[in-house]
């Protein structure tokens, strides 16, 4: 081999070594970015899960309260309806046994109206 060929071979080998070093650095940077991205996506997924869970509990609680409120209103409506029916059918008075309960005399007997 002559000197030109050896010089060309040495320069080519040096270029290949620099290329391999740059490829290794680029691969390391890419792996680091992928790990950071994985951590970010994992944290985001957990935060989304926690937010949906809390939102679900809020919706369930609100629905439960709405049902309770509707039942309470329905009971009051039934009681008012009983009072109106008693007023139309007989007379209202305090129950004969005492206490603060309201009774209505319907068909010759006293009927207690419970709120």
Secondary structure, DSSP 8 states (H G I E B T S, - for coil): --HHHHHHHHHHHHHHHHHHHHHHHHHHHHHHHHHHHHHHHHHHHHHHHHHHHHHHHHHHHHHHHHHHHHHHHHHHHHHHHHHHHHHHHSEEEE-TT-SS-EEEEETTEEEEE--
